[in-house]
Structure formats: C-alpha cells, structure tokens
Amino acid sequence: MPNVCKKQREKWRHIKDLDIPQCSHGQVELLLGANVSEAVIQQEVRLFDGDTYTYTYLVGDRSTGEAALIDPVIDQVTRDLQVVSDLGLTLKYAVNTHMHADHVTGSGLLKQHVPSCRSVIAAASGARADVRLSAGDIVTVGGLQLETRATPGHTNGCVSYVLHAAGLVFTGDAVLIRGCGRTDFQEGDSGTLYDSVHREIFSLPDHFTVLPAHDYRGFTSSSVAEEKTLNPRLTLSREQFIKFMEDLKLDYPKYIDEALPANRACGLQELSSNHRALFEKLSAARA
Amino acid sequence: MPNVCKKQREKWRHIKDLDIPQCSHGQVELLLGANVSEAVIQQEVRLFDGDTYTYTYLVGDRSTGEAALIDPVIDQVTRDLQVVSDLGLTLKYAVNTHMHADHVTGSGLLKQHVPSCRSVIAAASGARADVRLSAGDIVTVGGLQLETRATPGHTNGCVSYVLHAAGLVFTGDAVLIRGCGRTDFQEGDSGTLYDSVHREIFSLPDHFTVLPAHDYRGFTSSSVAEEKTLNPRLTLSREQFIKFMEDLKLDYPKYIDEALPANRACGLQELSSNHRALFEKLSAARA
C-alpha cells in the first residue's frame, strides 16, 4: 500500500500547485495564512453505499498525503482503500460520527489493512476505539483540522466534525437533508437533538455545506442556510418537533442486531463469514 | 409554481451576496470580470436516482433565478421540481446529454408542469426537442454559459456541457468515473468514443470536475486529471480500448424498450400508466 501511494502521488504532483477554486470531488485549495507557498491542497471525496444509503467522506491533505475516512462502511472497504491509494494518500484515521445502528463501520477492516490507521469516535458513544474524542477536540489530518462538536439526540454519543477552512460540516445522523436521525432508540432524545442541532450546527455560517451520514432520496449535500429555512422537522418549534418525532412510526433498523455489537467494538469484533471472506479477498489482493 | 419560486427566493435573499468560495451543493461564487458587483451566484445541485443510477444536475443563477436541469429522470420530477422551488429558482431548460437508453427523460413531464421550460438535446441525437444543439452552441442560464461539446461514441448524438467559469464538465455517458458508456448499440463506436473523449474532455484543464450521467459504485464526481491518469479504459491505447470494448459482454439495458421510443420524443410521448399517474398526482398537488 505505501509503495502504491508513493507511485500514485507522483501522478498527482503536476496538479498539486494549480490555482483551483473548486474541483475534483469538491476539492478546494485552502490557504493557511496569506502565503500561497503554504497552501494545503485538500482532497474531499464523497462516496455512497446504496445498500445502507450511507455517505462515506474522504478528507485528505495532498501536500502531506495524510487522509481520514469519515463513516466508512465495512462492505465498501475495498473501494475506499482503492480511492485513497488512487489519490496518492495514506489513511491516518477511520472516523465515525457515532455508533451506527444501520451498518457495520469499516474502521476495523481498514485498520487490519492499514496498520498505521487509528479508529476515532466520541468517548460518549461508549464504543471502543484508538482515539475517543470529547467536544472541542481537533482531529488533525496533515494541515487540515476537524473540530469535534457534540450533537447528541439521535444517540447520546453523536458528534459532528467541522472543517472550518473549507466550510464543511459532517453532521452524521444529527442533521439529514430536509430531515434528521430517529430518536426512538440508543438513548435517543428529541429535545436533546433539537437543542444540539440549533446550538452547534445552525450557529455555523449559512454557507457551510452540510454533509450527512445518509440520504434516502438522492440528495448529496445541503447547507446550513437551507436546513435552517427548509428542514421540515428542525424548523418546527421545540415542542412541535418533539411531538413530530413521537408520532413517527419507524421500522426496526434492518441491520441493527449485527451492527450495534460490531460498532460497539468499532469494527474490531469477530468478523461475520461474509466480512471474513472480504478480509481474505483483500489480504490476497495485497499479497 | 412562479409564486412559490418568488416566495422561496425571499428566503434566499439574505445569503445571496455572501462571499462563498464553495458551499451548498457545490455552490460557488463566479465573478464575471473583476467587478464583484457583477457576481453571478451559482447554484449547482447533484441529485441521484438509485433505480437507474442516474445523476441529475441542477445548475442555476441565483442572481436571476434561472435554472436548468441536466439529464432529469421522469420518476424524479416531483423531487427535482421541489428542489428548484426550494432554492427560489425557475426552470428554464430541461437539458439532456444524449438520448438515454436506461431511463425515460424527465423533460416532457417537466415541460407539462413548467410551461416556460424548454427541452434541449443535440440535433445529432435524432430526438425531438424545443432546442436542438450543435457543437459550440452555448446554453445560457442567467449569467451562466454551458458550452456544448460533441462527444459521440456511446451514441452518435452524445454531447458534454462545459461550465468553464465553475470548472465543471457534464460528460453524460462519454466519460464515467473510471469507466465509459457502452458502445455496442445506438450507433455506438469505440474508436469514435476514444477520439472524442481525448479531443474534447481530456483537453480541458486537469482540475475540471467531471460530472457523469451515471455511477454504479457510489462515486459522486471525478476530475479530468483523475480520468486521464486512472481511467482503466480510456488510458489504454486506441487499439487496446477498441478491443476491450469489443470483449465486454453486457446485459440488454432493462429499460431500453420503454426508454428509447420515449426519449426519441424527448419525453413528449404518450405517458405510460405509471407516469400518467405521476402526472396526475403532480397536477393535483399544484392545484
């Protein structure tokens, strides 16, 4: 993997210093201070899993080659590792916004294939991980800094990650596009969700891009301004929101029985036969 | 619809003049000339249809309220009209990159609900439409200009649209992410596809974002640099590419028998019973 990354990075050197206001995968050039020679060339890739409707985000700093995957899905680890490699990056962190109930995190499988990769999740999630975050903690990826904001309510360990320099916020299941995560299990609390979203997300600049963990209707991103004005749930009064969430009649999540025990161990559980086969296939491919 | 747009536009006035390098839905601020007072506030929304794996793109100018949908899907017309309305835009054009064989274009249904909307496709496609384009023609949406580039090979009427000011190219089925459209029907020709992509797409600046009509693996965008260096088909020699495409054994497209006759009329055909029901549902909702 490191050799592949090094080789692939050569391919990318020629476009590293271009003046690119917005390009590949929402890639933007970030200037640290006013000196262009200090530019951090950020890579931001948005990936989708059609089985669980999960978005996985790759955030990387092409100037150092460091990258993090946010909310990886175990069944997409082969694809995700290929993208990291293709773009000449090395995976530093597998980050989760919360302990998911609808899919098994890719953190554990990614760690098995990239020994230097560390799993990251909020301490309040109750999950095991190499790095257990508190509100205000900064996840550093090369020259990029992800600020951890506590956005509980869907679960009591939900956090959002803010990449201020690029105007991006990864909201997990706290804010979905024109929706929000359910609050009827995993210590969910509608009032807590309403308060944390209004305090931590809607206080961000209007133009910040909202990148959620899921979408079920084909939307790919939103903005703070849109969700503040157009979200049919979160624009209700606190009392109306609580009543609305109480009245939802939702199905039992189809993967919860497999996902919660696995994600409590942040992907470090004994793999299922399917995922064991995937692991062996990946190992063979790397041999 | 016009009243809704007007009302919704009020919601957006407060963020119209923000300095936003990159935000909602890949939204960027484009400066025409050096005068900030002449800024065109662009809206660019990426939407996905999970049944046909089709990306539909909304491109709009928030300073004039004009918008165009690129490659709309008939089953997603309700969603797409809602997004246009939510963002305070009015649909001027329903644009297609080519005569699709895998889904029915939303052009006809959109025209029935937005009388001022005009359907747009390349004359070489052989399809009927209000506007039939030739290479070099410019599609103007407010202050935005989409350049039409002929990229035949998947079909002989395929075009790509280049939004130079934002560094975006909508490639239809000519360039897919790490792939390309099939060339085994609809006057497909592998050599023609190889030549047109290398001439019209790979000649664009490396940092331009490639936005295809489909993706089947959860990728959402790419760049000219990535496809020039990483596309496993289009990085082959011309002869190798032709052989590779000849050797593909692909299934018969599942919707081709419904899609081709419908798309030849650019959505202006007699609607199927399903789509008739959708049309009536939409009509009722607007009443």
Interface residues (C-beta under 8 A of the other chain):
Chain A: K11 W12 H14 I15 L18 I20 P21 Q22 C23 S24 H25 G26 Q27 V28 V45 R46 L47 F48 D49 G50 Q76 R79 D86 L87 A166 G167 P205 D206 H207 F208 T209 R217 G218 F219 T220 S221 S222 S223 A225 E226 T229 L230
Chain B: K11 W12 H14 I15 L18 I20 P21 Q22 C23 S24 H25 G26 Q27 V28 V45 R46 L47 F48 D49 G50 Q76 R79 D86 L87 A166 G167 P205 D206 H207 F208 T209 V210 R217 G218 F219 T220 S221 S222 S223 A225 E226 T229 L230
